[in-house]
Amino acid sequence: MERIVGKFARGLVAAALGLLVSLPAGAQEDPDLALLLKEAAERNPEVLAARSEAAAAASRVEAAAALDDPMLEAGLLNVPAQSLSLRSEDMTMKMIGISQRLPYPGKRDLRREAARKEAEASAGGAQEILNRVQRDLKAAYLDLWLADESLRLTESNLRVLEQFLSIAESRYSVGQSTQADVFKAQTQVSRMQEERIKLGRERPMLEAELSRAAGRDGSAAAVKPRAPQLREADLRLDPLRAAARAGRPQLLAQQRIVDRSATQLDLAKKDYYPDFDLRFSYGQRDNFQDMRREDLISFTVAINLPVWGQKKREPRVAEAESMRSQAVSMYQARLNEIDSMLRQQVAAAGQALRSVRLYEGSLIPQARLTADASLAAYRVGRVDFFTLLDSRMTVFNAEIGHAASVVAYNKALAEIEFLTGAALF
C-alpha cells in the first residue's frame, strides 16, 4: 500500500512538473517568441532549480511515512561473573533479537499527507517561477521590438528631416527663406542622430535581458522580434479573479501550504498518543553434562509514556496552530494582492488599447495629412519652416506613441496571464 501511495504522489507531482515544459502562455502566433518560451522552460537556470526542488520534495513523500529501521541486537545473557561459563547456569544463553517501532495508528498517514501537500506546493512554486520567467521574457521581447521599431521610425524621420534641410538650404540660397530655418533644420537632424545613437546603445542591453530569461549564453544568435499583434481579450474583472483562484500556481501552492499546516496540526495532536516498540528475541542455551536445556523465545511490547504534555507537546500544538493561522493569512494576502494588481493591469490594458485605437483612427492619419499639406504649402511660401518641422515631428511622435501603446497593451496582457495563470486567447 505504501508503494502505491508513494508512486501516486510522485506521479502527481511529475504531472505538474511536466507542465513546466508546455506552460499555456496564450495562443502564440509568433514562432520566434514561441521558441524562446520553450527555451526558457527547458534551459533557464531558475526554472531548472525549481524543478529539481519540486522533484526532491516529491521523493520525500514515501519516505515521510516509512517505518523506522528495525533494531537488531545480539549478546550473552545471565553469564556467571566468576566462572564466565556458558553452561553452568540454566538461565545463561546466547541471545539474538529484533525490535521494531510502530507509530500510533494514523500518524504515518498524516506524515505522508503533509509531505504530499508540501510536494504539491513545491510543484506549484516551480510553475510560478516558470510563469514569471516567461512573463519577463515576453516583456523583454516587446521592449526589444519597440527599440527596433523606434530606431526604424527615427531613421525614417531622419531622412525626411534631411530632405527638409536640403529644401531650406536651397530656399535660403535664393533668398526665399531665412538662415534660422537652416539652423532649425540642422538642429532637428542632430537630435534625430542623437536619438538613433541612444537607441542603438539600448538594444544590446535589452537583448541581453532577453537571452538571460531564455537561458541562452552570450554566443546565441541575435533576436529580431516580430511586430506584436493587437488581439482584444475578455478583461472583465470577475472572470479574471475566478481564473486566478483556479489557476494561479502561487495561490494553489499557498492552498497546499494551508492544507499541510492543518495536517501538521493534526499530527501534533496525535503526539499525545504513544508509539509501540515490538521486540522478539531468541535465546540459545547450551546443554550441561546430561542435562538438556531448551532454547527460549521472548516477545515484548513497550510504549512511551507521553507525560510531558505541558512542556513538550502543548508548545508543539501551539506552534502548529500559529503556522496554520499564518498560512491562512498569507493566502488571503496573496488574494488581495492579485485582485489589486488585476485591477491595475486591466485598467492599463484598457487605456493602452484606447490609445492604440485613437492613434490608428485619427491621430496618425490626421498628423500625416497635416504634414503633407504643410510641405506643399511651404514649397510655395504659404507657411513658415517652423510649422513644417512641427507637423513632421507630430507625425513622428504619433508613430512612436502608437508603437509604445501596442507594447504597453501586450505587456499588460502578459501580466494578466501571469496573475491568473491562464491564457487569455
C-alpha positions, 0 to 999 in steps of 0.5 A: 500500500505504501508503494502505491501511495508513494508512486501516486504522489510522485506521479502527481507531482511529475504531472505538474512538473511536466507542465513546466515544459508546455506552460499555456502562455496564450495562443502564440502566433509568433514562432520566434517568441514561441521558441524562446518560451520553450527555451526558457522552460527547458534551459533557464537556470531558475526554472531548472532549480525549481524543478529539481526542488519540486522533484526532491520534495516529491521523493520525500513523500514515501519516505515521510511515512516509512517505518523506522529501521528495525533494531537488531541486537545480539549478546550473552545473557545471565553469564556467571561473573566468576566462572564466565561459563556458558553452561553452568547456569540454566538461565545463561544463553546466547541471545539474538533479537529484533525490535521494531517501532510502530507509530500510533495508528494514523500518524504515518498517514498524516506524515505522508499527507503533509509531505504530499501537500508540501510536494504539491506546493513545491510543484506549484512554486516551480510553475510560478517561477516558470510563469514569471520567467516567461512573463519577463521574457515576453516583456523583454521581447516587446521592449526589444521590438519597440527599440527596433521599431523606434530606431526604424521610425527615427531613421525614417524621420531622419531622412525626411528631416534631411530632405527638409534641410536640403529644401531650406538650404536651397530656399535660403540660397535664393533668398526665399527663406531665412538662415534660422530655418537652416539652423532649425533644420540642422538642429532637428537632424542632430537630435534625430542622430542623437536619438538613433545613437541612444537607441542603438546603445539600448538594444544590446542591453535589452537583448541581453535581458532577453537571452538571460530569461531564455537561458541562452549564453552570450554566443546565441544568435541575435533576436529580431522580434516580430511586430506584436499583434493587437488581439482584444481579450475578455478583461472583465474583472470577475472572470479574471479573479475566478481564473486566478483562484483556479489557476494561479500556481502561487495561490494553489501552492499557498492552498497546499501550504494551508492544507499541510499546516492543518495536517501538521496540526493534526499530527501534533495532536496525535503526539499525545498518543504513544508509539509501540516498540515490538521486540522478539528475541531468541535465546540459545542455551547450551546443554550441561553434562546430561542435562538438556536445556531448551532454547527460549523465545521472548516477545515484548511490547513497550510504549512511551509514556507521553507525560510531558504534555505541558512542556513538550507537546502543548508548545508543539500544538501551539506552534502548529496552530500559529503556522496554520493561522499564518498560512491562512493569512498569507493566502488571503494576502496573496488574494488581495494582492492579485485582485489589486494588481488585476485591477491595475493591469486591466485598467492599463490594458484598457487605456493602452488599447484606447490609445492604440485605437485613437492613434490608428483612427485619427491621430496618425492619419490626421498628423500625416495629412497635416504634414503633407499639406504643410510641405506643399504649402511651404514649397510655395511660401504659404507657411513658415519652416517652423510649422513644417518641422512641427507637423513632421515631428507630430507625425513622428511622435504619433508613430512612436506613441502608437508603437509604445501603446501596442507594447504597453497593451501586450505587456499588460496582457502578459501580466494578466496571464501571469496573475491568473495563470491562464491564457487569455486567447 
